[in-house]
Amino acid sequence: MPTHGSLTKAGKVRGQTPKIEGKKRVSPISKLRNKINFVKRFEKRRQPGQKKPERMGRRR
């Protein structure tokens, strides 16, 4: 059975492609983000959203 391409050409395109460095992370890694959210929600008992009880009643 014939092959779909010669083995001498294998990896030709990948070898010619220039190496690009990865980008730096801007947001914290997901495990750390989950830990921060846990602390905010369950240990500090903060309410989610913009209408927080401690901010209600300040507008005049």
PyMOL commands that set and color helices and strands:
alter all, ss='L'
color gray80, all
select helices_A, chain A and resi 7-9+12-16+30-43+53-55
alter helices_A, ss='H'
color red, helices_A
deselect
rebuild
show_as cartoon
